[in-house]
């Protein structure tokens, strides 16, 4: 399972980069420290993917720990990623859905 998740995370990163949604500069420490789900008050969803979600899952796997189960972020992604904001929205949603499925 973790190998499939690693591959999907790499694909998600590549998709974000391909859509010019990957940022070179991290958000402020305060923005990253938000206690709200998905840092909804301080980050765009794609920023949360880049700076929180992808690194945390990779760190969990790098330390040999069990991945969280019951991940179900696609419904939020569908709300957060608006069609008018991101041209290839469906590609991102498909990858997120595959990650959700892998972590059931």
SEVO-556059 format. One record per residue (C-alpha): residue number from 0; residue in three letters; x negated, y, z negated. Coordinates in Angstrom, 3 decimals. Each point is the difference from the previous one (the first is absolute). Layout:
! SEVO-556059
+-----+------+----------+----------+----------+
!  nr ! rest !       px !       py !       pz !
+-----+------+----------+----------+----------+
! NUM !  ALA !        X !        Y !        Z !
...
+-----+------+----------+----------+----------+
END
This chain:
! SEVO-556059
+-----+------+----------+----------+----------+
!  nr ! rest !       px !       py !       pz !
+-----+------+----------+----------+----------+
!   0 !  UNK !    0.000 !    0.000 !    0.000 !
!   1 !  UNK !   -2.679 !    2.532 !   -0.917 !
!   2 !  UNK !   -1.744 !   -0.412 !    3.357 !
!   3 !  UNK !    3.242 !    0.800 !    1.806 !
!   4 !  UNK !    0.455 !    3.044 !   -2.252 !
!   5 !  UNK !   -3.575 !    1.158 !    0.729 !
!   6 !  UNK !    0.684 !   -0.239 !    3.723 !
!   7 !  UNK !    3.278 !    1.896 !   -0.319 !
!   8 !  UNK !   -1.653 !    2.724 !   -2.094 !
!   9 !  UNK !   -2.674 !    0.394 !    2.680 !
!  10 !  UNK !    2.727 !    0.217 !    2.640 !
!  11 !  UNK !    1.899 !    2.561 !   -2.068 !
!  12 !  UNK !   -3.159 !    2.081 !   -0.390 !
!  13 !  UNK !   -0.666 !   -0.228 !    3.749 !
!  14 !  UNK !    3.582 !    1.020 !    0.765 !
!  15 !  UNK !   -0.234 !    3.024 !   -2.299 !
!  16 !  UNK !   -3.299 !    0.982 !    1.634 !
!  17 !  UNK !    1.387 !   -0.585 !    3.483 !
!  18 !  UNK !    2.881 !    2.335 !   -0.753 !
!  19 !  UNK !   -2.334 !    2.640 !   -1.472 !
!  20 !  UNK !    1.610 !   -0.474 !   -3.428 !
!  21 !  UNK !   -3.234 !   -1.064 !   -1.743 !
!  22 !  UNK !   -1.482 !    2.917 !   -1.913 !
!  23 !  UNK !   -3.686 !    0.697 !   -0.514 !
!  24 !  UNK !    0.432 !    1.934 !   -3.237 !
!  25 !  UNK !    1.727 !   -1.578 !   -2.998 !
!  26 !  UNK !    2.808 !    1.792 !   -1.790 !
!  27 !  UNK !   -0.788 !    1.690 !   -3.298 !
!  28 !  UNK !   -0.452 !   -2.190 !   -3.082 !
!  29 !  UNK !    3.206 !    1.536 !   -1.356 !
!  30 !  UNK !    1.950 !   -1.072 !    3.089 !
!  31 !  UNK !   -1.359 !   -3.533 !   -0.282 !
!  32 !  UNK !    0.878 !   -0.145 !   -3.705 !
!  33 !  UNK !    3.732 !    0.423 !    0.542 !
!  34 !  UNK !    2.086 !   -2.401 !   -2.062 !
!  35 !  UNK !    2.944 !    0.097 !    2.404 !
!  36 !  UNK !    0.554 !   -3.021 !    2.257 !
!  37 !  UNK !   -1.974 !    0.364 !    3.243 !
!  38 !  UNK !   -1.331 !    3.319 !   -1.373 !
!  39 !  UNK !    3.092 !    1.404 !    1.667 !
!  40 !  UNK !   -0.467 !    3.362 !   -1.690 !
!  41 !  UNK !   -3.602 !    0.514 !    1.115 !
!  42 !  UNK !   -0.767 !   -2.086 !    3.105 !
!  43 !  UNK !    1.489 !   -0.751 !    3.386 !
!  44 !  UNK !    0.799 !   -3.701 !    0.363 !
!  45 !  UNK !   -2.871 !   -0.507 !    2.452 !
!  46 !  UNK !   -2.364 !    1.620 !   -2.505 !
!  47 !  UNK !    1.268 !   -2.406 !   -2.671 !
!  48 !  UNK !   -0.686 !   -2.914 !    2.335 !
!  49 !  UNK !   -3.542 !    1.216 !    0.678 !
!  50 !  UNK !   -1.071 !    1.169 !   -3.439 !
!  51 !  UNK !    1.967 !   -2.275 !   -2.369 !
!  52 !  UNK !    1.583 !   -3.072 !    1.604 !
!  53 !  UNK !   -2.758 !   -1.264 !    2.305 !
!  54 !  UNK !   -2.871 !    0.585 !   -2.479 !
!  55 !  UNK !    1.882 !   -1.588 !   -2.917 !
!  56 !  UNK !    0.878 !   -3.143 !    1.920 !
!  57 !  UNK !   -3.571 !   -0.315 !    1.254 !
!  58 !  UNK !   -1.355 !    0.483 !   -3.534 !
!  59 !  UNK !    2.333 !   -2.678 !   -1.359 !
!  60 !  UNK !   -1.163 !   -2.459 !    2.642 !
!  61 !  UNK !   -3.683 !    0.956 !   -0.415 !
!  62 !  UNK !    0.273 !   -0.848 !   -3.700 !
!  63 !  UNK !    1.684 !   -3.325 !    0.709 !
!  64 !  UNK !    3.171 !    1.005 !   -1.806 !
!  65 !  UNK !    3.473 !   -1.018 !    1.087 !
!  66 !  UNK !    1.798 !    2.374 !    2.299 !
!  67 !  UNK !    3.219 !    1.492 !   -1.325 !
!  68 !  UNK !    3.111 !   -1.869 !    1.015 !
!  69 !  UNK !    3.301 !    1.446 !    1.041 !
!  70 !  UNK !   -1.520 !    2.850 !    1.976 !
!  71 !  UNK !    2.849 !    1.658 !    1.804 !
!  72 !  UNK !   -1.195 !    3.355 !    1.221 !
!  73 !  UNK !    1.507 !   -0.165 !    3.490 !
!  74 !  UNK !    3.388 !    1.460 !   -1.032 !
!  75 !  UNK !   -1.776 !    3.040 !   -1.440 !
!  76 !  UNK !   -2.278 !    0.194 !    3.049 !
!  77 !  UNK !    3.078 !    0.099 !    2.238 !
!  78 !  UNK !    1.241 !    3.031 !   -1.924 !
!  79 !  UNK !   -3.379 !    1.691 !   -0.376 !
!  80 !  UNK !   -1.249 !   -0.417 !    3.572 !
!  81 !  UNK !    2.324 !    2.104 !    2.088 !
!  82 !  UNK !    0.163 !   -0.674 !    3.750 !
!  83 !  UNK !   -0.535 !    3.650 !    0.838 !
!  84 !  UNK !   -3.197 !    0.099 !   -2.088 !
!  85 !  UNK !   -1.765 !   -3.142 !    1.156 !
!  86 !  UNK !    0.145 !   -1.045 !    3.632 !
!  87 !  UNK !   -0.764 !   -3.682 !   -0.500 !
!  88 !  UNK !    2.038 !   -0.430 !   -3.170 !
!  89 !  UNK !    1.105 !   -3.525 !    0.887 !
!  90 !  UNK !   -3.595 !   -1.292 !    0.128 !
!  91 !  UNK !   -0.613 !    1.188 !   -3.549 !
!  92 !  UNK !    3.297 !   -1.404 !   -1.240 !
!  93 !  UNK !   -0.722 !   -3.406 !    1.527 !
!  94 !  UNK !   -3.403 !   -0.201 !   -1.700 !
!  95 !  UNK !    1.477 !    1.075 !   -3.326 !
!  96 !  UNK !    2.743 !   -2.600 !    0.368 !
!  97 !  UNK !   -2.595 !   -2.696 !    0.683 !
!  98 !  UNK !   -1.908 !    1.020 !   -3.132 !
!  99 !  UNK !    3.205 !   -0.155 !   -2.032 !
! 100 !  UNK !    0.662 !   -3.495 !    1.341 !
! 101 !  UNK !   -3.548 !   -1.190 !   -0.806 !
! 102 !  UNK !    0.329 !    1.130 !   -3.627 !
! 103 !  UNK !    3.279 !   -1.746 !   -0.796 !
+-----+------+----------+----------+----------+
END
